[in-house]
Amino acid sequence: MADTDWPGCGKSLKGVILDMCGVLYDSGEGGGVAITGSIEAVQKLKASDLQLRFCTNETQLNREAFVDKLKRLGFDISVSEVFSPAPAAVAVLKERGFRPHLLVYDGLLPEFDSVDKTNPNCVVIGDAAEKFTYQNLNEAFRVLIGLEKPVLFSLGGGRYYKEGDGLALDVGAYMKALEYACDLKAEVVGKPSPTFFQSVLNDMGLQPHEALMIGDDLVNDVGGAQNCGMKGLQVRTGKYRSSDERHSTVTADGTVDDLAQAVDMILKQRH
């Protein structure tokens, strides 16, 4: 059942930004599984006059491998349409002269091939999954604590995400551990950073009020988009929990059962 109170902004929309994990598919063994109706929903958006981009905090695969995975699941997606934290982080590192110590999943390492990593002067962490061992976290801690001005970059700030067998800790939990141990504040590259959302809007050539974000993460997807001036719609798939609809600080502009329902409602408002 859709939340009938969500704003009738369909007619004024010019672009839609979709989160991926939990909206298009649920992750798990074999690359995950597409959420019912999501493949067709993407097709409908692409057939409309709306611009479409995909915004993810995925940091276990480089963009090319990630898009290949989504194509195997049946989605019509190209690399140029996908915005993820690693390429944005590489740009920041080069611009500011940082040499990172990387605590990321092996599949993401190729994204950083062009970056000097000798004698690190910062730490970059992503969703390293089983790489988040005590030894690896402690190594990152030692790099940071040994710097006169420690700098920690986190590829996203999520608390958890949904795997096929249940919820799993995301990079934000480990980011907080290093923040606490080193008495610093991490710089988040990815959702919910306003800079990250703005880069997607810039690519579409749109103002915030002309775009709608659809995600399963109330704080990072919906709240992040709202802080940037966009509307934010939450789906009841992925990491959604019923308590999200009673959250103390973030209220979605609307809540729908899934992406298929959201797209049908948006397109119906445009006719």
Solvent accessible surface area in square Angstrom, and as a share of the most:
residue,aa,sasa,rsa
1,M,167,0.74
2,A,14,0.11
3,D,46,0.24
4,T,109,0.63
5,D,125,0.65
6,W,12,0.04
7,P,46,0.29
8,G,64,0.62
9,C,19,0.12
10,G,0,0.00
11,K,157,0.67
12,S,74,0.48
13,L,5,0.02
14,K,106,0.45
15,G,0,0.00
16,V,0,0.00
17,I,0,0.00
18,L,0,0.00
19,D,10,0.05
20,M,0,0.00
21,C,31,0.18
22,G,1,0.01
23,V,0,0.00
24,L,0,0.00
25,Y,1,0.00
26,D,24,0.12
27,S,18,0.12
28,G,27,0.26
29,E,174,0.78
30,G,85,0.82
31,G,22,0.21
32,G,16,0.15
33,V,99,0.57
34,A,26,0.20
35,I,22,0.11
36,T,122,0.71
37,G,23,0.22
38,S,1,0.01
39,I,40,0.20
40,E,92,0.41
41,A,2,0.01
42,V,1,0.00
43,Q,97,0.43
44,K,92,0.39
45,L,1,0.00
46,K,67,0.28
47,A,91,0.71
48,S,33,0.22
49,D,113,0.59
50,L,12,0.06
51,Q,62,0.28
52,L,9,0.05
53,R,41,0.15
54,F,0,0.00
55,C,0,0.00
56,T,4,0.02
57,N,32,0.16
58,E,35,0.16
59,T,2,0.01
60,Q,42,0.19
61,L,55,0.27
62,N,28,0.15
63,R,64,0.23
64,E,93,0.42
65,A,37,0.28
66,F,2,0.01
67,V,1,0.01
68,D,70,0.36
69,K,23,0.10
70,L,0,0.00
71,K,105,0.44
72,R,181,0.66
73,L,38,0.19
74,G,39,0.37
75,F,7,0.03
76,D,84,0.43
77,I,2,0.01
78,S,46,0.29
79,V,46,0.27
80,S,88,0.57
81,E,31,0.14
82,V,0,0.00
83,F,39,0.16
84,S,10,0.06
85,P,0,0.00
86,A,1,0.01
87,P,38,0.24
88,A,36,0.28
89,A,1,0.01
90,V,16,0.09
91,A,58,0.45
92,V,41,0.23
93,L,1,0.00
94,K,113,0.48
95,E,147,0.66
96,R,114,0.42
97,G,47,0.46
98,F,34,0.14
99,R,68,0.25
100,P,1,0.01
101,H,33,0.15
102,L,33,0.16
103,L,9,0.04
104,V,8,0.05
105,Y,58,0.22
106,D,78,0.40
107,G,24,0.23
108,L,2,0.01
109,L,74,0.37
110,P,69,0.44
111,E,34,0.15
112,F,1,0.00
113,D,112,0.58
114,S,77,0.49
115,V,11,0.06
116,D,80,0.41
117,K,81,0.34
118,T,93,0.54
119,N,118,0.60
120,P,43,0.27
121,N,37,0.19
122,C,0,0.00
123,V,0,0.00
124,V,0,0.00
125,I,0,0.00
126,G,0,0.00
127,D,12,0.06
128,A,0,0.00
129,A,35,0.27
130,E,120,0.54
131,K,69,0.29
132,F,22,0.09
133,T,61,0.36
134,Y,173,0.66
135,Q,139,0.62
136,N,42,0.22
137,L,35,0.18
138,N,30,0.16
139,E,86,0.38
140,A,0,0.00
141,F,58,0.24
142,R,163,0.59
143,V,34,0.20
144,L,0,0.00
145,I,94,0.47
146,G,63,0.61
147,L,43,0.22
148,E,168,0.75
149,K,161,0.68
150,P,44,0.28
151,V,28,0.16
152,L,2,0.01
153,F,2,0.01
154,S,0,0.00
155,L,1,0.00
156,G,0,0.00
157,G,16,0.16
158,G,3,0.03
159,R,138,0.50
160,Y,42,0.16
161,Y,33,0.12
162,K,69,0.29
163,E,46,0.21
164,G,63,0.60
165,D,144,0.74
166,G,30,0.29
167,L,93,0.46
168,A,28,0.22
169,L,111,0.55
170,D,18,0.09
171,V,3,0.02
172,G,3,0.03
173,A,38,0.29
174,Y,45,0.17
175,M,13,0.06
176,K,109,0.46
177,A,54,0.42
178,L,5,0.03
179,E,16,0.07
180,Y,197,0.75
181,A,54,0.41
182,C,11,0.07
183,D,136,0.70
184,L,33,0.16
185,K,156,0.66
186,A,9,0.07
187,E,66,0.30
188,V,44,0.25
189,V,16,0.09
190,G,0,0.00
191,K,6,0.03
192,P,41,0.26
193,S,18,0.11
194,P,76,0.48
195,T,107,0.62
196,F,9,0.04
197,F,0,0.00
198,Q,67,0.30
199,S,44,0.28
200,V,0,0.00
201,L,0,0.00
202,N,99,0.51
203,D,73,0.38
204,M,10,0.04
205,G,64,0.61
206,L,15,0.08
207,Q,107,0.48
208,P,28,0.18
209,H,129,0.58
210,E,25,0.11
211,A,0,0.00
212,L,1,0.00
213,M,0,0.00
214,I,0,0.00
215,G,0,0.00
216,D,4,0.02
217,D,14,0.07
218,L,8,0.04
219,V,51,0.29
220,N,10,0.05
221,D,1,0.01
222,V,0,0.00
223,G,5,0.05
224,G,0,0.00
225,A,0,0.00
226,Q,52,0.23
227,N,123,0.63
228,C,20,0.12
229,G,45,0.43
230,M,7,0.03
231,K,77,0.33
232,G,0,0.00
233,L,0,0.00
234,Q,1,0.01
235,V,0,0.00
236,R,72,0.26
237,T,27,0.16
238,G,11,0.11
239,K,26,0.11
240,Y,43,0.16
241,R,130,0.47
242,S,71,0.46
243,S,56,0.36
244,D,20,0.10
245,E,89,0.40
246,R,176,0.64
247,H,60,0.27
248,S,110,0.71
249,T,113,0.66
250,V,20,0.12
251,T,107,0.62
252,A,19,0.15
253,D,38,0.20
254,G,1,0.01
255,T,7,0.04
256,V,0,0.00
257,D,47,0.24
258,D,35,0.18
259,L,1,0.01
260,A,28,0.21
261,Q,52,0.23
262,A,0,0.00
263,V,0,0.00
264,D,67,0.35
265,M,47,0.21
266,I,0,0.00
267,L,30,0.15
268,K,161,0.68
269,Q,45,0.20
270,R,60,0.22
271,H,181,0.81
